[in-house]
Amino acid sequence: MLQHTQINQRDYSWRIDATAAASAAAWVAAKPHVWQADLQGMATYFPHWLLVGGRAGRPLQCATCHAPIVPLSAALRCLLCQQPHTCDNLFWVGQIPALARPETHFQQRQADLRQAGFAEVTIAQQTYLLVPLTVSYPQQWPNQEPLIAYSPRWLRTLGLPTSSAAHHLISNGRACIFGYADWVAQPIHSVLGQRMLNHITSLLKIAAGQSPAHAFIGRSAH
Ligand SMILES: [Zn+2]
């Protein structure tokens, strides 16, 4: 899978290196069909997302360049200086577009997001918020569910808590999208496109003034 990003107005492209990825996540080498299904699904549905390395539950950045650490040339390396970093996990980082809501209350929140520097796009007179997310793979992937978290700063700017049972947020912005024993092995893009998109839709209803109890009615999770 080819990856693209821009840093300081310069374009960078690279191909995801499986050997490098496997150095941070054993399942990559042990389950090549799972790996291929995830890469193909992300390339098709979420082509702007980046696969990055991390440690202790969060993506790493190069201390010198502040650039992401990506699977390149047999190691997880800083995209800019190419220095290798030791990582113990893989993450997808990116954004999911979600239609902004028309309520006045929501428009104020949307202005706050803009002010805080969060991006949005307008297509055919419809404005979509770009919701910033981080997906972390469990070591037992795909036998365990992935951990998907909102940017805590994005939640706070929208007037939402980062941890609340009523909002189906577990801790530090992590979305609760599967009930107990509810997980069925599936590629990562399908979790993002279904459960996670439903979760985002519910949170935006709350930001528009609905009560959490009503906002989550009809979702497919518990
Ligand atoms: Zn660097």
Residues whose N, C-alpha, C, O or C-beta is under 5 A from the ligand:
A	BS01	ZN	C62 T64 C65 C78 L80 C81 Q82
